[in-house]
Amino acid sequence: MKISYRFVALLATVALALGATSAFAHDGGGHHGKGHGHRHGGEILRSGLVGSTPAAKGGAVLFGVALGGAPWTIGRSEARVRADRVRVRGRGLLLVNTGNPALDGTTGPVRMVAAAVFCNGNETPAFTSAAVPLEADGDFRVDQAVTPALPSPCLAPAVLVRIAQANGPPVANGAYIAANGGNAPAAAAAPKQDDND
């Protein structure tokens, strides 16, 4: 059986074209695993959130932003920041140990929150999301494109969840009630000293 040169060349061309098409389809989406995140801004920060504690109880003002006036706790949470997108999700962002049992385990007067991203130690946020509802059970979700993109580099990035509306009109620069980070482990007990030393 004789196969013409043209037929072989045609098959080779089709095979190359199909290979290139599948490679572009895989690369272009940017959603096929962690290795492609750099094509769409790269992940700058990925962290859980911690509820804020009033300054009187050891809480800290961060980036010049005041803390909420009562302690907050949060359950499952995640802050993910890329140069072009911010996703912040939380479950159970609720007041705790307020001294008022009627408020504990609720969101109090807070109805809306926003996520503010800070870069390079600046006290002016590099990005603040639109306000999103803080549900009665303390759940919220921010998922927003960042336009223009965050500064490059964005050193020491941080996310603060700020009050955007309580029982009243929207608040432009509200106090923060959660921030990225984690709780330090409890201090280990000091080893007992041997009297024979």
N, C-alpha and C positions, 0 to 999 in steps of 0.2 A: 504494500500500500504506500502510495507516494503522497506526501503532504507538502503543499506548496509553501515556499518561503513567506509569501504574503499572509497566509493563514496563521503561521506561527508568530509572525510579527504582530498580527491583529490580536491574538490571544495574549501575548506579552503586554501589549498596550492596555488591554482591558484589565488584566490582573494588576498592573501598576496603578491604574486609575482607581480601581476598587480599594486597593490598599491605602492610597492617599486619602480617599473619601472617608474611610472608616477612621483613619488617624485624625483627620480634621474634626470629624463628628465627636470623637472622644475628647479631644483637647479643647474644643471650642466651648463646651458647656461649663467647664469649671466646677462641676458638681460631682465628679466621679472620684471621690476620695480626697484625702488631705493633701496630696501632692500637688493639686492644681489650684490651691487657694491663692498663691502668689499672683495668678493671672488677674485676680479681681481685688487687689488691695492688700492681701496678706493679713493674717490675724495678728493684731497688735496686743490684744489683751483677752484672756479667758480666765474668769474667776467666779467664785461664789460671792454672795452678798452677806453682809452682817448688819443687823438692825442698829440704829444709833442709840446712844445713851446721852442724856443731858449732861452739860458741862459740870453741873453740881455733883454728878455721880461719876465723874472721870472721863466723860466724852470730850472729844477734841474738835475745835473748829478746823475745817479742812478747806483749803483754797479760799479762805475768807468767807466761807458759807457757814451760817449759823446752823446749829443743831435743832431738831424738833424739841419741844418743851417737855416731852415725856419719853420714857424708854419704849423702844420698838424691838420686836423680834421677827425673824423671818424663817420660814421652813426651806423647802427646796428652792434653789435659785441659781441663776447663771447670768453673767454679763459677758457678752462676746463683742469685741470691737474690731472692726477692720477699717482701713482707710476710707472705704466707701459705704460702710453699713454698720449700724449699731443694733444689736439684739440684746434686750435685757428682759428677763422673765423672773417672776417670783411667785411663790405660793405662801400664803399665810403671813403677809406683812401686817402685823397686828400690834396694838398697844399691849404692854405687859407691865406689871408692878407699878401701876400709876398711883396707887393709894385709893383708887376709886373702883371698887369691884364692878360697877356698872360699865366702866370703860375697858377694863381688861378683856382681851380677846376680841376686841372690835377695832375698827379703823377710826373710831372717834369721829371728828368732823371732816376728816380728809376724804375727798371724793375723787380727785384726779392727781396723778403724779407725772413727772417727766424725768427723763434720764439726761444728765449733763456729763459730758466727757471733757476731762482736763488733760492737757499735755504740757510738758516742759516746765512744770512748776508754776504756770501762769494762773492767776486768780480769775481770769476771764475764761469761761468755758470755750473750748474749741468747737463744740457742738452741743446744742440742746434739742432734744426731740420734741415733737408735738406732745401735748398732754394726752394721757390715756386714762381710762377709768381704773380706779382702785376699787375692785369689787368688795362687797360686804364681807366676804371670807378672806380678804387680803390678797387676792390674786390680781396680777397685772401683767401686761405684755407690751413691750416696746419692740417694734421691728421697723426700722426706718432707714432709707438711703441717706447718706451724708453728702450734701452738695453745698459748697465745694468740698473736696476730700479733706480729711484731717491733715494737719501739717506733717511734713516729713523732714526730719524724724519726729515722732511723737514719743518723747522720752518720759519715763515714769508715768504712764497713762493711768487715769483713775476715772471711775464712774460713781457719781452720786445720784441717788434717787431722791428727787426734790418734790416737795408739796407744790402742786400746780393749782389746786383749788380745794378749799375747805367749804364750810357753810357760808358761802358768799361768792363774790366775783373771783375770776381767775387771778392767780398770783404770778407775777413775772419772775421773781427771783426768790422763791420760797426756801425755807429751811430744808435741810436734808434729813431723811429718816432711815436711809440705808446707804451703804457704800460697799464697794468691792473690797474683798479681804477675807480673812478667816479668823476664827478664835484661836488664841494661843492655847496649847495644851496646859493642863494644870501642872503647877510646879511639883517636881518630884520631892518626896520627903528627904530631908538631909540624912545622910548615913549616920548611924549611931557611932559615937566616939568610944573607943576602947579605953578604959581607965588605965590600962597598962602602958599606954603610949607615953 
